[in-house]
């Protein structure tokens, strides 16, 4: 049996009394503390967050992480994505754990690094540059067919050998 005790608790809307504004600010605080203001490295490269800001003067990658970027109403928070905001840093800090499957592949002109936890239906995606990785997104995998798609990708492109720097 795999150990997931290293994953932090979910940050829920209910714990914020259903107040979406309060919840969004709390999520953003976690995002800033864990990703923007915290040194993280993977495969010997730092993980950075693009400085591009979007609505409400918040990082564009933050919005991509807590909402559905493919929905016409991208301002709607997707709770299963949002409540796992603290998992991003946990996954990046624990990337050597056997529970995290890692693979890379080209997507368009970008080389993407996928950190995949199939048992938790969870994925963190980074874009590789010469001297750093850039946080792209993280999400809960909502559908069985998508989970199976990522499992096929892992079989095709993975595993990326995990070596500590």
ZAVO-14852 format. One record per atom (N, C-alpha, C): residue number from 1; y, x, z; residue in three letters; atom name. Coordinates in Angstrom, 3 decimals, padded with zeros to 6 digits. Each point is the difference from the previous one (the first is absolute). Layout:
[rec NUM, [Y, X, Z], ALA, CA]
...
% end
This chain:
[rec 1, [-001.184, 000.846, 000.000], UNK, N]
[rec 1, [001.184, -000.846, 000.000], UNK, CA]
[rec 1, [001.244, 000.889, 000.000], UNK, C]
[rec 2, [000.953, -000.352, -000.825], UNK, N]
[rec 2, [001.219, 000.792, -000.122], UNK, CA]
[rec 2, [000.984, -000.339, 001.114], UNK, C]
[rec 3, [000.780, 000.996, 000.365], UNK, N]
[rec 3, [000.969, -000.130, 001.087], UNK, CA]
[rec 3, [001.401, -000.210, -000.572], UNK, C]
[rec 4, [000.606, -001.127, 000.340], UNK, N]
[rec 4, [001.365, -000.281, -000.445], UNK, CA]
[rec 4, [000.951, -000.129, 001.184], UNK, C]
[rec 5, [-000.386, 000.548, 001.140], UNK, N]
[rec 5, [000.838, -000.081, 001.193], UNK, CA]
[rec 5, [001.317, 000.769, -000.167], UNK, C]
[rec 6, [000.070, 000.867, -000.978], UNK, N]
[rec 6, [001.212, 000.774, -000.262], UNK, CA]
[rec 6, [001.075, -000.822, -000.720], UNK, C]
[rec 7, [-000.376, -001.162, -000.526], UNK, N]
[rec 7, [000.995, -000.861, -000.651], UNK, CA]
[rec 7, [000.809, -000.746, 001.065], UNK, C]
[rec 8, [001.332, 000.026, -000.102], UNK, N]
[rec 8, [000.822, -000.684, 001.001], UNK, CA]
[rec 8, [-000.105, -001.515, -000.124], UNK, C]
[rec 9, [000.433, -000.719, 001.039], UNK, N]
[rec 9, [-000.032, -001.462, -000.065], UNK, CA]
[rec 9, [000.942, -000.529, -001.076], UNK, C]
[rec 10, [-000.290, -001.205, -000.441], UNK, N]
[rec 10, [000.844, -000.659, -001.005], UNK, CA]
[rec 10, [001.348, -000.360, 000.615], UNK, C]
[rec 11, [001.029, 000.011, -000.832], UNK, N]
[rec 11, [001.344, -000.429, 000.397], UNK, CA]
[rec 11, [000.166, -001.401, -000.589], UNK, C]
[rec 12, [-000.156, -001.014, 000.836], UNK, N]
[rec 12, [-000.065, -001.371, -000.512], UNK, CA]
[rec 12, [001.324, -000.750, 000.103], UNK, C]
[rec 13, [000.139, -000.968, -000.872], UNK, N]
[rec 13, [001.151, -000.900, 000.030], UNK, CA]
[rec 13, [-000.026, -000.827, 001.281], UNK, C]
[rec 14, [-001.178, -000.405, 000.421], UNK, N]
[rec 14, [-000.137, -000.796, 001.231], UNK, CA]
[rec 14, [000.528, 000.763, 001.212], UNK, C]
[rec 15, [-000.225, 001.300, 000.046], UNK, N]
[rec 15, [000.498, 000.817, 001.112], UNK, CA]
[rec 15, [001.530, 000.104, -000.010], UNK, C]
[rec 16, [000.610, -000.411, -001.103], UNK, N]
[rec 16, [001.459, -000.004, -000.143], UNK, CA]
[rec 16, [000.525, -001.438, 000.011], UNK, C]
[rec 17, [-000.772, -000.884, 000.639], UNK, N]
[rec 17, [000.348, -001.415, 000.170], UNK, CA]
[rec 17, [000.298, -000.719, -001.311], UNK, C]
[rec 18, [-000.626, 000.457, -001.081], UNK, N]
[rec 18, [000.189, -000.644, -001.298], UNK, CA]
[rec 18, [001.366, 000.245, -000.612], UNK, C]
[rec 19, [000.795, 000.864, 000.606], UNK, N]
[rec 19, [001.354, 000.299, -000.488], UNK, CA]
[rec 19, [-000.101, 001.048, -001.114], UNK, C]
[rec 20, [000.143, -000.431, -001.254], UNK, N]
[rec 20, [-000.190, 000.866, -001.155], UNK, CA]
[rec 20, [001.022, 001.140, -000.035], UNK, C]
[rec 21, [001.226, -000.258, 000.386], UNK, N]
[rec 21, [001.033, 001.045, -000.005], UNK, CA]
[rec 21, [-000.336, 001.069, 001.035], UNK, C]
[rec 22, [-000.328, -000.431, 001.215], UNK, N]
[rec 22, [-000.394, 000.922, 001.065], UNK, CA]
[rec 22, [-001.241, 000.787, -000.419], UNK, C]
[rec 23, [-000.954, -000.686, -000.603], UNK, N]
[rec 23, [-001.237, 000.621, -000.464], UNK, CA]
[rec 23, [000.286, 001.055, -001.075], UNK, C]
[rec 24, [000.828, -000.336, -000.962], UNK, N]
[rec 24, [000.336, 000.928, -001.076], UNK, CA]
[rec 24, [000.671, 001.252, 000.556], UNK, C]
[rec 25, [000.911, -000.178, 000.941], UNK, N]
[rec 25, [000.674, 001.154, 000.606], UNK, CA]
[rec 25, [-000.994, 000.870, 000.778], UNK, C]
[rec 26, [-000.926, -000.635, 000.687], UNK, N]
[rec 26, [-001.023, 000.735, 000.735], UNK, CA]
[rec 26, [-000.897, 000.784, -000.964], UNK, C]
[rec 27, [-000.416, -000.641, -001.084], UNK, N]
[rec 27, [-000.828, 000.672, -001.009], UNK, CA]
[rec 27, [000.739, 001.197, -000.590], UNK, C]
[rec 28, [001.285, -000.182, -000.289], UNK, N]
[rec 28, [000.779, 001.080, -000.589], UNK, CA]
[rec 28, [000.162, 001.163, 000.984], UNK, C]
[rec 29, [000.137, -000.329, 001.249], UNK, N]
[rec 29, [000.089, 001.034, 001.026], UNK, CA]
[rec 29, [-001.276, 000.849, 000.008], UNK, C]
[rec 30, [-001.150, -000.644, -000.095], UNK, N]
[rec 30, [-001.280, 000.723, -000.082], UNK, CA]
[rec 30, [-000.054, 000.854, -001.267], UNK, C]
[rec 31, [000.428, -000.574, -001.114], UNK, N]
[rec 31, [-000.018, 000.707, -001.283], UNK, CA]
[rec 31, [000.844, 001.273, 000.082], UNK, C]
[rec 32, [001.196, -000.121, 000.545], UNK, N]
[rec 32, [000.887, 001.157, 000.117], UNK, CA]
[rec 32, [-000.588, 001.061, 000.933], UNK, C]
[rec 33, [-000.443, -000.451, 001.167], UNK, N]
[rec 33, [-000.546, 000.931, 001.002], UNK, CA]
[rec 33, [-001.249, 000.702, -000.535], UNK, C]
[rec 34, [-000.896, -000.758, -000.615], UNK, N]
[rec 34, [-001.298, 000.535, -000.409], UNK, CA]
[rec 34, [000.023, 000.775, -001.317], UNK, C]
[rec 35, [000.837, -000.422, -000.944], UNK, N]
[rec 35, [-000.045, 000.614, -001.333], UNK, CA]
[rec 35, [001.259, 000.780, -000.372], UNK, C]
[rec 36, [001.152, -000.569, 000.270], UNK, N]
[rec 36, [001.249, 000.636, -000.419], UNK, CA]
[rec 36, [000.362, 001.165, 000.920], UNK, C]
[rec 37, [-000.159, -000.200, 001.305], UNK, N]
[rec 37, [000.459, 000.996, 000.980], UNK, CA]
[rec 37, [-001.120, 000.789, 000.665], UNK, C]
[rec 38, [-001.196, -000.058, -000.540], UNK, N]
[rec 38, [-001.131, 000.681, 000.619], UNK, CA]
[rec 38, [-000.640, 000.956, -000.995], UNK, C]
[rec 39, [-000.155, 001.260, 000.379], UNK, N]
[rec 39, [-000.637, 000.931, -000.944], UNK, CA]
[rec 39, [-001.491, -000.290, -000.130], UNK, C]
[rec 40, [-000.421, -000.225, -001.219], UNK, N]
[rec 40, [-001.411, -000.261, -000.308], UNK, CA]
[rec 40, [-000.353, 000.901, -001.180], UNK, C]
[rec 41, [-001.193, 000.558, 000.018], UNK, N]
[rec 41, [-000.461, 000.798, -001.132], UNK, CA]
[rec 41, [-001.440, -000.379, -000.302], UNK, C]
[rec 42, [-000.332, 000.085, -001.259], UNK, N]
[rec 42, [-001.360, -000.270, -000.453], UNK, CA]
[rec 42, [-000.313, 001.007, -001.103], UNK, C]
[rec 43, [-001.166, 000.598, 000.050], UNK, N]
[rec 43, [-000.380, 001.050, -000.942], UNK, CA]
[rec 43, [001.071, 001.095, -000.068], UNK, C]
[rec 44, [000.642, 000.271, 001.138], UNK, N]
[rec 44, [000.990, 001.069, 000.079], UNK, CA]
[rec 44, [001.365, -000.328, -000.577], UNK, C]
[rec 45, [000.200, -001.230, -000.435], UNK, N]
[rec 45, [001.293, -000.411, -000.557], UNK, CA]
[rec 45, [000.633, -001.043, 000.908], UNK, C]
[rec 46, [001.325, 000.040, 000.157], UNK, N]
[rec 46, [000.654, -001.029, 000.809], UNK, CA]
[rec 46, [-000.040, -001.358, -000.703], UNK, C]
[rec 47, [-000.016, -001.046, 000.810], UNK, N]
[rec 47, [000.087, -001.366, -000.527], UNK, CA]
[rec 47, [001.429, -000.460, 000.231], UNK, C]
[rec 48, [000.647, -000.407, -001.078], UNK, N]
[rec 48, [001.397, -000.416, 000.061], UNK, CA]
[rec 48, [000.133, -001.453, -000.463], UNK, C]
[rec 49, [001.154, -000.577, 000.326], UNK, N]
[rec 49, [000.322, -001.360, -000.438], UNK, CA]
[rec 49, [001.243, 000.092, -000.872], UNK, C]
[rec 50, [-000.037, -000.623, -001.157], UNK, N]
[rec 50, [001.165, -000.018, -000.881], UNK, CA]
[rec 50, [001.214, -000.532, 000.755], UNK, C]
[rec 51, [001.138, 000.604, -000.246], UNK, N]
[rec 51, [001.234, -000.403, 000.680], UNK, CA]
[rec 51, [000.621, -001.258, -000.608], UNK, C]
[rec 52, [-000.599, -000.524, -001.071], UNK, N]
[rec 52, [000.549, -001.183, -000.660], UNK, CA]
[rec 52, [000.025, -001.182, 000.966], UNK, C]
[rec 53, [001.174, -000.582, 000.153], UNK, N]
[rec 53, [000.158, -001.159, 000.877], UNK, CA]
[rec 53, [000.092, -001.261, -000.842], UNK, C]
[rec 54, [-000.404, -001.098, 000.608], UNK, N]
[rec 54, [000.027, -001.276, -000.685], UNK, CA]
[rec 54, [000.759, -000.989, 000.866], UNK, C]
[rec 55, [-000.361, -001.262, -000.065], UNK, N]
[rec 55, [000.723, -001.028, 000.741], UNK, CA]
[rec 55, [-000.004, 000.277, 001.499], UNK, C]
[rec 56, [001.051, -000.426, 000.648], UNK, N]
[rec 56, [000.188, 000.182, 001.444], UNK, CA]
[rec 56, [000.029, 001.469, 000.404], UNK, C]
[rec 57, [000.303, 000.882, -000.956], UNK, N]
[rec 57, [000.112, 001.431, 000.266], UNK, CA]
[rec 57, [-001.282, 000.597, 000.592], UNK, C]
[rec 58, [-001.135, -000.531, -000.447], UNK, N]
[rec 58, [-001.307, 000.491, 000.435], UNK, CA]
[rec 58, [-000.700, 000.667, -001.183], UNK, C]
[rec 59, [-000.863, 000.965, 000.303], UNK, N]
[rec 59, [-000.714, 000.713, -001.051], UNK, CA]
[rec 59, [-000.768, -000.956, -000.907], UNK, C]
[rec 60, [000.061, 000.292, -001.261], UNK, N]
[rec 60, [-000.702, -000.806, -000.997], UNK, CA]
[rec 60, [-001.509, 000.002, 000.250], UNK, C]
[rec 61, [-000.551, 001.125, 000.421], UNK, N]
[rec 61, [-001.440, 000.083, 000.290], UNK, CA]
[rec 61, [-000.392, -000.850, 001.201], UNK, C]
[rec 62, [000.921, -000.207, 000.925], UNK, N]
[rec 62, [-000.259, -000.893, 001.129], UNK, CA]
[rec 62, [-000.251, -001.411, -000.514], UNK, C]
[rec 63, [000.918, -000.478, -000.848], UNK, N]
[rec 63, [-000.163, -001.364, -000.534], UNK, CA]
[rec 63, [-001.291, -000.117, -000.796], UNK, C]
[rec 64, [-000.328, 001.034, -000.744], UNK, N]
[rec 64, [-001.226, -000.014, -000.789], UNK, CA]
[rec 64, [-001.223, -000.112, 000.905], UNK, C]
[rec 65, [000.098, 000.554, 001.203], UNK, N]
[rec 65, [-001.117, 000.027, 000.929], UNK, CA]
[rec 65, [-000.196, -001.323, 000.745], UNK, C]
[rec 66, [001.076, -000.722, 000.282], UNK, N]
[rec 66, [-000.152, -001.219, 000.808], UNK, CA]
[rec 66, [000.025, -001.291, -000.813], UNK, C]
[rec 67, [000.302, 000.098, -001.290], UNK, N]
[rec 67, [000.021, -001.193, -000.845], UNK, CA]
[rec 67, [-000.975, 000.184, -001.152], UNK, C]
[rec 68, [-000.181, -001.034, -000.779], UNK, N]
[rec 68, [-000.866, 000.089, -001.172], UNK, CA]
[rec 68, [000.863, 000.391, -001.192], UNK, C]
[rec 69, [-000.114, 001.235, -000.463], UNK, N]
[rec 69, [000.862, 000.445, -001.097], UNK, CA]
[rec 69, [-000.290, -000.700, -001.330], UNK, C]
[rec 70, [-001.120, -000.721, -000.081], UNK, N]
[rec 70, [-000.358, -000.685, -001.240], UNK, CA]
[rec 70, [000.367, -001.480, 000.018], UNK, C]
[rec 71, [000.577, -000.438, 001.103], UNK, N]
[rec 71, [000.366, -001.405, 000.137], UNK, CA]
[rec 71, [001.417, -000.230, -000.500], UNK, C]
[rec 72, [000.251, -001.162, -000.598], UNK, N]
[rec 72, [001.382, -000.296, -000.406], UNK, CA]
[rec 72, [000.935, -000.111, 001.207], UNK, C]
[rec 73, [-000.550, -000.299, 001.185], UNK, N]
[rec 73, [000.802, -000.094, 001.218], UNK, CA]
[rec 73, [-000.295, 001.226, 000.851], UNK, C]
[rec 74, [000.479, 001.155, -000.451], UNK, N]
[rec 74, [-000.335, 001.248, 000.678], UNK, CA]
[rec 74, [000.645, 000.119, 001.369], UNK, C]
[rec 75, [000.879, -000.919, 000.352], UNK, N]
[rec 75, [000.627, 000.074, 001.325], UNK, CA]
[rec 75, [-000.897, -000.596, 001.090], UNK, C]
[rec 76, [-001.070, -000.665, -000.387], UNK, N]
[rec 76, [-000.897, -000.605, 000.980], UNK, CA]
[rec 76, [-000.920, 001.062, 000.611], UNK, C]
[rec 77, [000.026, 000.097, 001.307], UNK, N]
[rec 77, [-000.848, 000.970, 000.695], UNK, CA]
[rec 77, [-001.456, -000.440, -000.101], UNK, C]
[rec 78, [-000.850, 000.950, -000.359], UNK, N]
[rec 78, [-001.448, -000.228, -000.005], UNK, CA]
[rec 78, [-000.512, 000.546, 001.319], UNK, C]
[rec 79, [-000.399, -000.896, 000.884], UNK, N]
[rec 79, [-000.348, 000.409, 001.362], UNK, CA]
[rec 79, [-001.112, 001.039, 000.058], UNK, C]
[rec 80, [-001.025, -000.126, -000.820], UNK, N]
[rec 80, [-001.104, 000.964, 000.070], UNK, CA]
[rec 80, [000.440, 001.388, -000.438], UNK, C]
[rec 81, [001.007, 000.084, -000.857], UNK, N]
[rec 81, [000.565, 001.302, -000.379], UNK, CA]
[rec 81, [000.895, 000.515, 001.121], UNK, C]
[rec 82, [000.891, -000.883, 000.464], UNK, N]
[rec 82, [001.027, 000.387, 000.968], UNK, CA]
[rec 82, [-000.593, 000.397, 001.357], UNK, C]
[rec 83, [-000.955, -000.773, 000.490], UNK, N]
[rec 83, [-000.489, 000.239, 001.355], UNK, CA]
[rec 83, [-000.760, 001.318, 000.145], UNK, C]
[rec 84, [-000.334, 000.630, -001.116], UNK, N]
[rec 84, [-000.695, 001.291, 000.019], UNK, CA]
[rec 84, [000.958, 001.174, -000.225], UNK, C]
[rec 85, [001.280, -000.211, 000.176], UNK, N]
[rec 85, [001.011, 001.037, -000.259], UNK, CA]
[rec 85, [-000.291, 001.291, 000.767], UNK, C]
[rec 86, [-000.494, -000.096, 001.213], UNK, N]
[rec 86, [-000.295, 001.204, 000.808], UNK, CA]
[rec 86, [-001.273, 000.710, -000.458], UNK, C]
[rec 87, [-000.790, -000.662, -000.816], UNK, N]
[rec 87, [-001.221, 000.620, -000.505], UNK, CA]
[rec 87, [000.308, 001.113, -000.996], UNK, C]
[rec 88, [001.149, -000.077, -000.657], UNK, N]
[rec 88, [000.323, 000.993, -001.026], UNK, CA]
[rec 88, [-000.004, 001.397, 000.605], UNK, C]
[rec 89, [000.769, 000.191, 001.037], UNK, N]
[rec 89, [000.061, 001.318, 000.647], UNK, CA]
[rec 89, [-001.361, 000.379, 000.568], UNK, C]
[rec 90, [-000.704, -000.954, 000.583], UNK, N]
[rec 90, [-001.329, 000.284, 000.556], UNK, CA]
[rec 90, [-000.944, 000.515, -001.086], UNK, C]
[rec 91, [000.037, -000.618, -001.166], UNK, N]
[rec 91, [-000.851, 000.440, -001.113], UNK, CA]
[rec 91, [000.420, 001.397, -000.458], UNK, C]
[rec 92, [001.296, 000.215, -000.141], UNK, N]
[rec 92, [000.478, 001.306, -000.458], UNK, CA]
[rec 92, [-000.262, 001.096, 001.032], UNK, C]
[rec 93, [000.099, -000.332, 001.268], UNK, N]
[rec 93, [-000.288, 000.979, 001.057], UNK, CA]
[rec 93, [-001.491, 000.290, 000.136], UNK, C]
[rec 94, [-000.831, -000.935, -000.412], UNK, N]
[rec 94, [-001.451, 000.110, 000.181], UNK, CA]
[rec 94, [-000.767, 000.093, -001.321], UNK, C]
[rec 95, [000.642, 000.503, -001.036], UNK, N]
[rec 95, [-000.582, -000.004, -001.335], UNK, CA]
[rec 95, [-001.322, 000.763, -000.101], UNK, C]
[rec 96, [-000.279, 000.868, 000.946], UNK, N]
[rec 96, [-001.266, 000.742, -000.029], UNK, CA]
[rec 96, [-001.182, -000.800, 000.569], UNK, C]
[rec 97, [000.269, -001.128, 000.599], UNK, N]
[rec 97, [-001.076, -000.808, 000.595], UNK, CA]
[rec 97, [-000.949, -000.502, -001.096], UNK, C]
[rec 98, [-001.286, -000.103, 000.317], UNK, N]
[rec 98, [-000.966, -000.457, -001.009], UNK, CA]
[rec 98, [000.180, -001.468, -000.402], UNK, C]
[rec 99, [000.684, -000.784, 000.820], UNK, N]
[rec 99, [000.208, -001.419, -000.329], UNK, CA]
[rec 99, [000.970, -000.178, -001.163], UNK, C]
[rec 100, [000.798, 001.031, -000.266], UNK, N]
[rec 100, [001.006, -000.087, -001.059], UNK, CA]
[rec 100, [-000.551, 000.656, -001.262], UNK, C]
[rec 101, [-000.136, -000.804, -001.038], UNK, N]
[rec 101, [-000.461, 000.503, -001.295], UNK, CA]
[rec 101, [001.230, 000.366, -000.818], UNK, C]
[rec 102, [-000.004, 001.180, -000.599], UNK, N]
[rec 102, [001.162, 000.459, -000.748], UNK, CA]
[rec 102, [-000.400, 000.296, -001.441], UNK, C]
[rec 103, [000.819, -000.501, -000.914], UNK, N]
[rec 103, [-000.165, 000.349, -001.404], UNK, CA]
[rec 103, [001.367, 000.058, -000.657], UNK, C]
[rec 104, [000.046, 000.678, -001.143], UNK, N]
[rec 104, [001.253, 000.071, -000.741], UNK, CA]
[rec 104, [-000.267, -000.340, -001.451], UNK, C]
[rec 105, [001.030, -000.526, -000.628], UNK, N]
[rec 105, [-000.101, -000.311, -001.422], UNK, CA]
[rec 105, [001.393, -000.137, -000.587], UNK, C]
[rec 106, [000.061, 000.143, -001.284], UNK, N]
[rec 106, [001.258, -000.185, -000.704], UNK, CA]
[rec 106, [000.235, -001.498, -000.188], UNK, C]
[rec 107, [001.217, -000.409, 000.248], UNK, N]
[rec 107, [000.395, -001.381, -000.255], UNK, CA]
[rec 107, [001.313, 000.095, -000.756], UNK, C]
[rec 108, [-000.071, -000.236, -001.294], UNK, N]
[rec 108, [001.159, 000.268, -000.843], UNK, CA]
[rec 108, [000.208, 001.504, -000.045], UNK, C]
[rec 109, [001.219, 000.444, 000.300], UNK, N]
[rec 109, [000.295, 001.436, 000.016], UNK, CA]
[rec 109, [-000.098, 000.593, 001.398], UNK, C]
[rec 110, [-000.320, -000.839, 000.987], UNK, N]
[rec 110, [-000.033, 000.448, 001.391], UNK, CA]
[rec 110, [-001.420, 000.257, 000.469], UNK, C]
[rec 111, [-000.139, 001.056, 000.797], UNK, N]
[rec 111, [-001.277, 000.284, 000.653], UNK, CA]
[rec 111, [000.045, -000.658, 001.374], UNK, C]
[rec 112, [-000.881, -000.948, 000.218], UNK, N]
[rec 112, [-000.036, -000.765, 001.250], UNK, CA]
[rec 112, [-001.155, 000.488, 000.873], UNK, C]
[rec 113, [000.275, 000.011, 001.301], UNK, N]
[rec 113, [-001.019, 000.328, 000.990], UNK, CA]
[rec 113, [-000.253, -001.278, 000.794], UNK, C]
[rec 114, [-001.254, -000.424, 000.043], UNK, N]
[rec 114, [-000.390, -001.233, 000.677], UNK, CA]
[rec 114, [-000.762, 000.341, 001.268], UNK, C]
[rec 115, [000.430, -000.547, 001.119], UNK, N]
[rec 115, [-000.685, 000.138, 001.282], UNK, CA]
[rec 115, [-000.526, -001.393, 000.335], UNK, C]
[rec 116, [-001.301, -000.161, -000.089], UNK, N]
[rec 116, [-000.644, -001.300, -000.056], UNK, CA]
[rec 116, [-000.941, -000.171, 001.190], UNK, C]
[rec 117, [000.136, -001.116, 000.695], UNK, N]
[rec 117, [-000.915, -000.335, 001.097], UNK, CA]
[rec 117, [-000.648, -001.343, -000.352], UNK, C]
[rec 118, [-001.133, 000.039, -000.704], UNK, N]
[rec 118, [-000.603, -001.251, -000.464], UNK, CA]
[rec 118, [-000.385, -000.961, 001.119], UNK, C]
[rec 119, [-000.476, 000.523, 001.128], UNK, N]
[rec 119, [-000.418, -000.884, 001.103], UNK, CA]
[rec 119, [001.181, -000.754, 000.616], UNK, C]
[rec 120, [001.188, 000.504, -000.178], UNK, N]
[rec 120, [001.204, -000.654, 000.517], UNK, CA]
[rec 120, [000.816, -000.663, -001.110], UNK, C]
[rec 121, [-000.504, 000.048, -001.229], UNK, N]
[rec 121, [000.723, -000.553, -001.151], UNK, CA]
[rec 121, [001.427, 000.543, -000.054], UNK, C]
[rec 122, [000.127, 001.317, 000.098], UNK, N]
[rec 122, [001.330, 000.590, 000.100], UNK, CA]
[rec 122, [000.143, 001.216, -000.905], UNK, C]
[rec 123, [001.214, 000.146, -000.551], UNK, N]
[rec 123, [000.281, 001.081, -000.938], UNK, CA]
[rec 123, [001.413, 000.533, 000.236], UNK, C]
[rec 124, [000.123, 001.328, -000.042], UNK, N]
[rec 124, [001.295, 000.673, -000.012], UNK, CA]
[rec 124, [000.047, 000.780, -001.309], UNK, C]
[rec 125, [001.133, -000.088, -000.700], UNK, N]
[rec 125, [000.134, 000.667, -001.297], UNK, CA]
[rec 125, [001.201, 000.944, 000.032], UNK, C]
[rec 126, [-000.242, 001.240, -000.434], UNK, N]
[rec 126, [001.050, 001.009, -000.095], UNK, CA]
[rec 126, [000.100, 000.462, -001.445], UNK, C]
[rec 127, [001.188, 000.451, -000.388], UNK, N]
[rec 127, [000.202, 000.591, -001.319], UNK, CA]
[rec 127, [000.176, 001.495, 000.196], UNK, C]
[rec 128, [-000.768, 000.790, -000.739], UNK, N]
[rec 128, [000.062, 001.452, 000.160], UNK, CA]
[rec 128, [001.072, 000.605, -000.898], UNK, C]
[rec 129, [000.810, 000.841, 000.597], UNK, N]
[rec 129, [000.973, 000.821, -000.717], UNK, CA]
[rec 129, [-000.409, 001.454, 000.232], UNK, C]
[rec 130, [000.735, 000.941, -000.571], UNK, N]
[rec 130, [-000.384, 001.417, 000.131], UNK, CA]
[rec 130, [-000.049, 000.462, 001.446], UNK, C]
[rec 131, [001.040, -000.328, 000.781], UNK, N]
[rec 131, [000.102, 000.551, 001.351], UNK, CA]
[rec 131, [-000.164, -001.036, 001.100], UNK, C]
[rec 132, [-000.252, -001.249, -000.358], UNK, N]
[rec 132, [-000.098, -001.048, 001.018], UNK, CA]
[rec 132, [-000.755, -001.202, -000.542], UNK, C]
[rec 133, [-000.419, -000.841, 000.931], UNK, N]
[rec 133, [-000.488, -001.335, -000.340], UNK, CA]
[rec 133, [001.109, -000.968, 000.374], UNK, C]
[rec 134, [000.147, -001.047, -000.784], UNK, N]
[rec 134, [000.965, -001.046, 000.326], UNK, CA]
[rec 134, [-000.758, -001.278, 000.310], UNK, C]
[rec 135, [000.388, -000.613, 001.115], UNK, N]
[rec 135, [-000.624, -001.257, 000.385], UNK, CA]
[rec 135, [000.305, -001.031, -001.070], UNK, C]
[rec 136, [-001.045, -000.646, -000.491], UNK, N]
[rec 136, [000.160, -001.025, -001.021], UNK, CA]
[rec 136, [-000.104, -001.386, 000.614], UNK, C]
[rec 137, [-001.146, -000.265, 000.643], UNK, N]
[rec 137, [-000.202, -001.300, 000.623], UNK, CA]
[rec 137, [-001.226, 000.044, 000.902], UNK, C]
[rec 138, [-000.175, -001.073, 000.744], UNK, N]
[rec 138, [-001.199, -000.207, 000.815], UNK, CA]
[rec 138, [-000.220, -001.496, 000.057], UNK, C]
[rec 139, [-001.258, -000.399, 000.024], UNK, N]
[rec 139, [-000.248, -001.436, -000.033], UNK, CA]
[rec 139, [-001.397, -000.359, 000.478], UNK, C]
[rec 140, [-000.096, -001.230, 000.478], UNK, N]
[rec 140, [-001.282, -000.617, 000.314], UNK, CA]
[rec 140, [-000.545, -000.538, -001.320], UNK, C]
[rec 141, [-001.265, 000.219, -000.251], UNK, N]
[rec 141, [-000.639, -000.478, -001.226], UNK, CA]
[rec 141, [-000.501, -001.413, 000.265], UNK, C]
[rec 142, [000.667, -000.963, -000.612], UNK, N]
[rec 142, [-000.245, -001.414, 000.297], UNK, CA]
[rec 142, [-001.231, -000.597, -000.676], UNK, C]
[rec 143, [-000.388, 000.544, -001.135], UNK, N]
[rec 143, [-001.045, -000.657, -000.783], UNK, CA]
[rec 143, [-001.225, 000.898, -000.176], UNK, C]
[rec 144, [-001.165, -000.613, 000.055], UNK, N]
[rec 144, [-001.262, 000.721, -000.158], UNK, CA]
[rec 144, [-000.045, 000.733, -001.332], UNK, C]
[rec 145, [000.479, -000.627, -001.075], UNK, N]
[rec 145, [-000.069, 000.644, -001.305], UNK, CA]
[rec 145, [000.870, 001.254, -000.039], UNK, C]
[rec 146, [001.123, 000.013, 000.733], UNK, N]
[rec 146, [000.852, 001.196, 000.061], UNK, CA]
[rec 146, [-000.674, 001.096, 000.831], UNK, C]
[rec 147, [-000.636, -000.395, 001.091], UNK, N]
[rec 147, [-000.734, 000.962, 000.817], UNK, CA]
[rec 147, [-001.087, 000.664, -000.853], UNK, C]
[rec 148, [-000.725, -000.798, -000.766], UNK, N]
[rec 148, [-001.051, 000.528, -000.868], UNK, CA]
[rec 148, [000.578, 000.908, -001.085], UNK, C]
[rec 149, [001.184, -000.345, -000.498], UNK, N]
[rec 149, [000.673, 000.829, -001.002], UNK, CA]
[rec 149, [000.345, 001.380, 000.581], UNK, C]
[rec 150, [000.530, 000.017, 001.221], UNK, N]
[rec 150, [000.329, 001.280, 000.636], UNK, CA]
[rec 150, [-001.260, 000.793, 000.336], UNK, C]
[rec 151, [-001.070, -000.677, 000.355], UNK, N]
[rec 151, [-001.262, 000.696, 000.255], UNK, CA]
[rec 151, [-000.518, 000.650, -001.283], UNK, C]
[rec 152, [000.134, -000.698, -001.134], UNK, N]
[rec 152, [-000.405, 000.578, -001.296], UNK, CA]
[rec 152, [000.880, 001.203, -000.350], UNK, C]
[rec 153, [001.314, -000.125, 000.250], UNK, N]
[rec 153, [000.895, 001.128, -000.259], UNK, CA]
[rec 153, [-000.389, 001.209, 000.835], UNK, C]
[rec 154, [-000.323, -000.233, 001.267], UNK, N]
[rec 154, [-000.401, 001.110, 000.871], UNK, CA]
[rec 154, [-001.254, 000.677, -000.559], UNK, C]
[rec 155, [-000.961, -000.794, -000.441], UNK, N]
[rec 155, [-001.230, 000.572, -000.566], UNK, CA]
[rec 155, [000.293, 000.798, -001.268], UNK, C]
[rec 156, [000.978, -000.469, -000.772], UNK, N]
[rec 156, [000.337, 000.660, -001.255], UNK, CA]
[rec 156, [000.855, 001.249, 000.221], UNK, C]
[rec 157, [001.000, -000.061, 000.854], UNK, N]
[rec 157, [000.986, 001.074, 000.147], UNK, CA]
[rec 157, [-000.159, 000.839, 001.276], UNK, C]
[rec 158, [-000.776, -000.487, 000.941], UNK, N]
[rec 158, [-000.098, 000.693, 001.281], UNK, CA]
[rec 158, [-001.332, 000.683, 000.143], UNK, C]
[rec 159, [-000.255, 000.550, 001.141], UNK, N]
[rec 159, [000.990, 000.190, 001.072], UNK, CA]
[rec 159, [000.829, 001.259, -000.251], UNK, C]
[rec 160, [001.227, -000.014, 000.477], UNK, N]
[rec 160, [000.812, 001.213, 000.009], UNK, CA]
[rec 160, [-000.415, 000.779, 001.219], UNK, C]
[rec 161, [-000.314, 001.260, -000.181], UNK, N]
[rec 161, [-000.477, 000.827, 001.103], UNK, CA]
[rec 161, [001.075, 000.126, 001.066], UNK, C]
[rec 162, [-000.383, -000.301, 001.220], UNK, N]
[rec 162, [000.921, 000.079, 001.131], UNK, CA]
[rec 162, [-000.069, 001.385, 000.591], UNK, C]
[rec 163, [001.079, 000.724, -000.109], UNK, N]
[rec 163, [000.071, 001.307, 000.608], UNK, CA]
[rec 163, [001.316, 000.108, 000.751], UNK, C]
[rec 164, [-000.076, 000.373, 001.220], UNK, N]
[rec 164, [001.217, 000.182, 000.795], UNK, CA]
[rec 164, [000.701, 001.260, -000.486], UNK, C]
[rec 165, [001.347, -000.018, -000.044], UNK, N]
[rec 165, [000.742, 001.165, -000.485], UNK, CA]
[rec 165, [-000.149, 001.201, 000.920], UNK, C]
% end
